[in-house]
Amino acid sequence: MLGPEALRFTLLGVNAEIVAIGSELLTPYRQDTNSLFLTQRLNELGVEVIFKTIVGDRPEHLLQACQVALSRAEIVIFSGGLGPTEDDLTRESVAQALGLELRRDHEMVAALYTRAAALRMRMAENNVKQADYIVGAQILKNPRGSAPGQWIDTIYEGQRRLAILLPGPPFEMEGMFSDHCIERLKLVLPQVHLATCELKIAMVAESAADLRAAKIYKQFPEIETTILAKAGEVQLHLKARAATQEEAEARLEKLASLLEDEFADEIFSSGGESLEQIVGYFLQMRGATLAVAESCTGGLLGERITNISGSSRYFMGGALVYSDQLKRDFCGVPPLLLASDGAVSRSVAAALAEGIRQRCKTSLGVGITGVAGPTGGTEEKPVGLVYIALADGKHTEVVERRFPGDRERIRWYATQLALDLLRRKLR
């Protein structure tokens, strides 16, 4: 059995697998959020997570998951299954996979009784199961709960393996990993420095973005490039590892610079900021103010803007003008215009933007009208048709788009485009 300081992993780029344990995680009612926290912390240490596994509480499935994970990853972190019930079998399964015995720590048993007494609770006999440990493991104390964790540095099928057992409740797991595992990992991991960059691109399709980006990032195979997409936004995540921080950042900077040249003003952030944050920065820089009139987006644009702390300095407010009457009363849309062109039209979007700007006495006004669905569409004005207008008192720009997806997705697309129009106007 190896101690945490016995020797370092020698490979540059140690890999890991996270095994989330619990049958409840295989239902629609619970999600594995522990792996998100663990992945972030491991990445910060230069460790790449190559697999994530969710397994239920059946002994045969648990044993198989342990064996597979230990066969393919240098570090395996198990979360969950350390409690006192019959289906908490992580200790037993990991011990069986490693061919090691379980023993009971009597000091830990006493500590469990002491904890129960301090809470004025009568401890059930099955709680003593939590004092079982795998021979050779280091016990990780858990002041936030009753189940201790375990750290096992061993050999599995001729390869060095590190198995870490952590409790399932996020509050306990995060505290234990931060208190007991990060410093231990630093002792056994190679000295790797990590540089990261996140480029966010507005209103470019994922396939189109990758087509343009791939010809660039493929020239840098040593840099990990990940493309993520959501409605109206593509994110390019870049990650470089090197022996020094300066070297990692230099590698990353060259690739990021080439990507920024390719996408130019389509990139709205290189520091992780949201589009609404960027718009807020520009509004403050320009000393400009904003008001919005929303129909089909139902207040989503205003919500996104006001989610940013300090937005009261530049966002004056707006109106939810769902009915034709409110479009007339709040934004001064002419009744004849509504009658001739309809509420979903280029002219009404322009009137909304101009009207709310005048009504709120702001520098800029945005008007949005459209058909979010799933009902209400026609052959002439189908579901997904949206008009977005931006008025500054001298000129009113109107953009027409047909967005795909369900109601929620169409509404998000519309607000994303509205924010991007504002960004481009202010930039």
C-alpha positions in Angstrom: 0.0 0.0 0.0 1.4 3.4 -1.0 1.2 6.6 1.0 0.2 9.9 -0.6 3.8 11.1 -0.6 5.4 7.8 -1.7 5.8 8.8 -5.4 4.3 11.0 -8.0 2.4 10.0 -11.0 4.9 10.4 -13.8 2.7 11.0 -16.8 1.9 14.6 -17.8 -1.8 14.7 -17.9 -3.1 12.2 -15.2 -6.7 11.0 -15.9 -9.6 10.4 -13.6 -13.0 8.8 -13.5 -15.9 9.9 -11.3 -18.4 7.2 -10.2 -21.6 8.6 -8.8 -23.4 5.9 -6.8 -27.1 5.7 -5.9 -30.2 4.2 -7.6 -32.0 7.6 -7.1 -29.6 9.1 -9.6 -31.1 6.8 -12.3 -34.5 8.3 -11.8 -36.0 11.5 -13.1 -36.0 13.0 -9.6 -32.3 13.3 -8.7 -29.3 14.6 -10.6 -25.6 14.0 -10.2 -24.1 17.4 -9.4 -21.1 16.2 -7.5 -19.3 15.3 -10.7 -19.5 18.9 -11.9 -17.8 20.2 -8.7 -15.2 17.4 -8.8 -14.4 17.9 -12.5 -13.7 21.6 -12.0 -11.4 21.0 -9.1 -9.6 18.2 -10.9 -9.1 20.3 -14.0 -7.6 23.0 -11.9 -5.0 20.5 -10.7 -4.3 19.5 -14.3 -6.3 16.2 -14.1 -8.4 15.3 -17.1 -11.7 13.5 -16.3 -12.1 10.9 -19.0 -15.2 9.1 -17.8 -18.2 9.7 -15.6 -20.3 6.8 -14.5 -23.6 6.6 -12.7 -24.5 3.3 -11.1 -27.3 2.1 -8.9 -27.0 0.2 -5.6 -27.1 -3.4 -6.8 -24.0 -5.2 -5.6 -23.2 -6.8 -8.9 -23.5 -3.5 -10.8 -21.4 -1.7 -8.2 -18.6 -4.3 -8.4 -18.5 -4.2 -12.2 -18.4 -0.3 -12.2 -15.5 -0.4 -9.7 -13.5 -2.9 -11.7 -14.1 -1.0 -15.0 -13.2 2.4 -13.5 -10.0 1.1 -11.8 -8.9 -0.6 -15.1 -9.0 2.6 -17.2 -8.4 5.6 -14.9 -5.4 6.5 -12.7 -7.6 8.3 -10.2 -11.1 7.0 -9.4 -13.4 9.1 -7.2 -16.5 7.4 -5.8 -19.3 9.6 -4.4 -22.2 8.2 -2.4 -23.0 4.8 -0.9 -21.1 5.4 2.4 -24.2 5.7 4.6 -25.5 3.1 7.2 -28.3 1.5 5.2 -28.3 -2.0 3.5 -27.9 -0.5 0.0 -24.9 1.6 1.0 -22.3 -0.7 -0.5 -19.5 1.4 -1.8 -16.9 0.4 0.8 -17.7 -3.3 0.2 -17.6 -3.0 -3.6 -14.3 -1.1 -3.8 -12.7 -3.5 -1.2 -13.8 -6.5 -3.3 -12.6 -5.0 -6.5 -9.2 -4.3 -5.0 -9.0 -7.7 -3.3 -8.7 -6.1 0.2 -10.4 -6.7 3.5 -12.8 -4.4 5.5 -12.1 -3.8 9.1 -14.0 -1.8 11.8 -12.3 1.2 13.4 -13.4 1.2 17.1 -12.3 4.8 17.6 -14.6 5.7 14.8 -17.5 3.7 16.3 -17.0 5.7 19.5 -17.0 8.9 17.6 -20.3 8.0 15.9 -21.9 7.4 19.3 -20.4 10.7 20.6 -21.8 12.6 17.6 -25.3 11.1 18.1 -25.2 12.0 21.8 -24.2 15.6 21.0 -27.2 15.8 18.7 -29.4 14.2 21.4 -30.2 11.3 19.1 -30.3 7.6 19.8 -27.9 6.0 17.3 -29.3 3.0 15.4 -27.0 -0.1 15.4 -26.6 -0.1 11.7 -24.7 3.2 11.9 -21.6 1.4 13.0 -21.2 0.2 9.5 -19.9 3.6 8.7 -16.8 2.8 10.8 -15.7 0.1 8.3 -12.6 0.9 6.4 -10.6 -0.8 3.6 -7.3 -2.1 4.9 -4.5 0.3 4.0 -6.9 3.2 3.5 -6.4 6.6 5.2 -9.6 7.8 6.9 -11.0 11.2 5.8 -12.8 12.9 8.6 -16.3 14.3 8.0 -17.2 17.1 10.4 -20.3 17.9 8.3 -21.8 14.5 8.5 -21.5 11.0 9.9 -19.9 9.0 7.0 -16.1 9.4 6.8 -14.3 9.1 3.5 -11.3 7.0 2.5 -8.1 7.5 0.5 -6.5 4.4 -1.0 -3.2 4.5 -2.9 -2.6 1.1 -4.3 -1.7 -1.2 -7.2 -4.5 -2.6 -9.4 -3.6 -5.1 -12.2 0.0 -3.9 -12.1 -0.9 -0.2 -12.4 -0.8 2.5 -9.7 -4.3 3.6 -8.8 -5.7 6.1 -6.4 -9.3 5.4 -5.2 -11.1 8.1 -3.2 -14.3 7.4 -1.4 -16.5 10.5 -0.6 -20.0 10.9 0.8 -22.9 11.6 -1.5 -24.5 14.8 0.0 -22.9 17.7 -1.8 -22.3 19.8 1.3 -20.3 16.9 2.9 -18.6 15.8 -0.3 -17.4 19.3 -1.3 -16.1 20.0 2.2 -14.2 16.7 2.4 -12.6 17.0 -1.0 -11.5 20.6 -0.3 -10.3 19.9 3.3 -8.6 16.5 2.7 -8.0 15.7 -0.9 -6.7 18.7 -2.8 -3.5 19.0 -0.9 -3.0 15.2 -1.0 -3.4 15.3 -4.7 -0.9 18.0 -5.1 1.6 15.7 -3.5 1.1 12.9 -6.0 0.4 14.8 -9.2 3.0 16.0 -11.6 3.7 19.8 -11.6 1.3 20.8 -14.4 0.2 24.4 -15.0 -3.1 25.0 -16.7 -4.3 27.9 -18.8 -7.9 28.3 -20.0 -9.8 30.6 -22.2 -13.5 30.8 -23.1 -14.5 32.5 -26.3 -18.3 33.2 -26.7 -19.8 33.8 -30.1 -23.3 35.2 -30.6 -25.9 34.2 -33.2 -23.7 31.7 -35.2 -24.8 28.1 -35.6 -22.7 25.4 -33.9 -21.9 23.6 -37.2 -20.9 26.8 -38.9 -18.8 27.9 -36.0 -17.0 24.5 -35.9 -16.4 24.5 -39.6 -14.6 27.9 -39.3 -12.8 27.1 -36.0 -11.7 23.5 -36.8 -9.3 24.6 -39.6 -7.5 26.7 -36.9 -7.6 24.6 -33.7 -6.6 21.4 -35.5 -3.2 23.0 -36.0 -2.8 23.0 -32.2 -3.3 19.3 -31.2 -1.7 19.9 -27.8 -4.5 22.3 -26.8 -7.8 20.8 -25.8 -10.7 22.5 -27.6 -14.3 21.9 -26.7 -17.3 23.4 -28.4 -20.5 24.0 -26.5 -23.7 25.5 -27.9 -27.0 26.8 -26.7 -29.7 28.9 -28.4 -28.0 31.8 -30.0 -24.5 31.2 -28.5 -21.5 29.0 -29.2 -18.7 28.7 -26.7 -15.1 27.7 -27.6 -13.4 26.4 -24.5 -9.6 26.2 -24.8 -7.3 24.4 -22.3 -3.5 24.2 -22.4 -1.2 22.4 -20.0 2.5 22.9 -19.6 5.4 22.7 -17.2 5.1 26.4 -16.4 2.2 28.9 -16.3 4.0 31.2 -18.8 4.4 28.4 -21.3 0.7 27.3 -21.0 -0.5 30.8 -21.4 1.7 31.4 -24.4 0.4 28.3 -26.2 -3.2 29.3 -25.5 -2.7 32.9 -26.6 -1.6 32.0 -30.1 -4.6 29.9 -30.8 -7.0 32.3 -29.1 -5.6 35.2 -31.2 -6.2 33.3 -34.5 -9.8 32.4 -33.5 -10.5 36.0 -32.5 -9.2 37.1 -36.0 -11.5 34.6 -37.7 -14.7 35.5 -35.8 -13.9 39.2 -35.2 -17.0 41.0 -33.9 -19.0 37.8 -33.6 -17.1 37.1 -30.4 -18.7 39.0 -27.5 -16.6 37.7 -24.6 -13.3 36.1 -23.9 -13.5 36.2 -20.1 -16.6 34.2 -19.4 -19.0 37.2 -19.3 -22.7 36.7 -20.4 -24.1 38.7 -23.3 -26.2 40.7 -20.9 -23.1 41.6 -18.9 -21.3 42.8 -22.0 -24.3 45.0 -23.0 -24.3 46.4 -19.5 -20.6 47.3 -19.7 -21.2 49.1 -23.0 -24.3 51.0 -21.8 -22.3 52.3 -18.9 -19.3 53.2 -21.0 -21.5 55.1 -23.4 -23.6 56.7 -20.6 -26.6 55.3 -22.4 -30.0 54.2 -21.0 -32.4 51.5 -22.1 -36.1 50.6 -22.0 -37.8 47.6 -23.6 -41.3 46.7 -24.9 -41.8 43.0 -25.0 -44.6 41.0 -26.4 -43.8 37.3 -27.3 -40.8 37.2 -24.9 -43.0 37.9 -22.0 -40.4 39.9 -19.9 -37.5 37.6 -20.5 -35.3 40.3 -22.0 -35.9 42.6 -19.0 -35.3 39.6 -16.6 -31.9 38.9 -18.2 -30.8 42.5 -18.1 -31.9 43.0 -14.5 -30.1 39.7 -13.4 -26.9 41.8 -13.6 -26.1 43.6 -10.4 -26.0 47.4 -10.9 -28.3 47.3 -14.0 -30.4 50.1 -12.5 -27.7 52.5 -13.6 -28.6 52.0 -17.2 -31.9 50.0 -17.4 -34.9 52.2 -16.8 -37.6 49.6 -17.2 -40.1 48.6 -19.8 -43.5 47.1 -20.5 -45.1 43.7 -21.2 -47.4 44.6 -24.0 -49.1 41.3 -24.9 -52.4 42.7 -26.0 -53.0 45.2 -28.8 -54.6 47.6 -26.3 -51.5 47.8 -24.2 -49.3 48.2 -27.3 -51.4 51.3 -28.0 -51.7 52.5 -24.4 -48.1 52.0 -23.3 -46.1 52.4 -26.4 -48.3 54.6 -28.6 -48.6 52.0 -31.5 -51.1 53.5 -33.9 -54.4 51.5 -34.0 -54.4 51.7 -37.8 -51.0 50.1 -37.9 -52.1 47.2 -35.8 -55.2 46.8 -38.0 -53.3 46.9 -41.3 -50.0 45.1 -40.5 -51.0 43.0 -37.5 -49.3 42.8 -34.1 -46.6 40.6 -35.4 -45.0 42.8 -38.0 -41.9 44.8 -38.8 -43.8 48.1 -38.5 -45.2 47.3 -35.0 -41.8 46.2 -33.7 -40.4 49.5 -34.8 -43.3 51.4 -33.2 -42.8 49.5 -29.9 -39.1 50.4 -29.8 -39.7 54.0 -30.6 -42.7 54.3 -28.3 -41.1 52.8 -25.2 -37.9 54.9 -25.8 -40.0 58.1 -25.8 -42.2 57.0 -22.9 -39.3 56.1 -20.7 -37.1 59.0 -22.0 -34.1 56.7 -22.6 -31.3 56.7 -25.2 -32.3 53.4 -26.6 -35.5 51.4 -27.0 -36.0 47.7 -27.9 -39.3 46.3 -29.2 -40.0 42.6 -29.7 -43.1 41.0 -31.2 -43.5 37.5 -32.7 -45.2 34.1 -32.6 -43.6 31.9 -29.8 -46.0 29.0 -30.3 -46.8 26.3 -30.1 -50.2 27.7 -31.3 -51.0 30.9 -33.0 -49.0 30.5 -36.2 -50.3 30.9 -39.7 -48.9 30.2 -43.1 -48.1 33.9 -43.5 -46.8 34.2 -39.9 -45.5 30.8 -38.7 -44.4 29.8 -35.2 -40.9 31.1 -34.6 -41.3 34.3 -36.6 -40.0 37.2 -34.5 -39.4 40.9 -35.2 -36.9 42.8 -33.1 -36.4 46.6 -33.3 -33.8 48.9 -31.9 -34.4 52.6 -31.8 -32.0 55.4 -30.8 -34.1 58.5 -31.7 -32.5 59.0 -35.1 -32.7 55.6 -36.7 -34.7 52.4 -36.0 -33.3 49.1 -37.1 -35.6 46.1 -37.4 -34.5 42.5 -37.8 -36.8 39.6 -38.9 -35.9 36.1 -37.9 -37.5 32.6 -38.0 -36.3 30.7 -34.9 -36.6 26.9 -34.5 -37.6 25.0 -31.4 -40.3 25.1 -28.7 -41.7 28.2 -27.0 -39.0 28.5 -24.5 -36.2 28.2 -27.1 -37.8 30.7 -29.4 -38.2 33.3 -26.6 -34.5 32.8 -25.6 -33.3 33.1 -29.2 -35.3 36.4 -29.5 -33.7 37.9 -26.4 -30.3 36.7 -27.4 -30.6 38.5 -30.8 -31.9 41.6 -29.1 -28.9 41.7 -26.8 -26.5 41.1 -29.6 -28.1 44.0 -31.6 -27.6 46.2 -28.6 -24.0 45.1 -28.3 -23.2 45.8 -31.9 -24.9 49.2 -31.8 -23.0 50.2 -28.7 -19.7 48.8 -29.7 
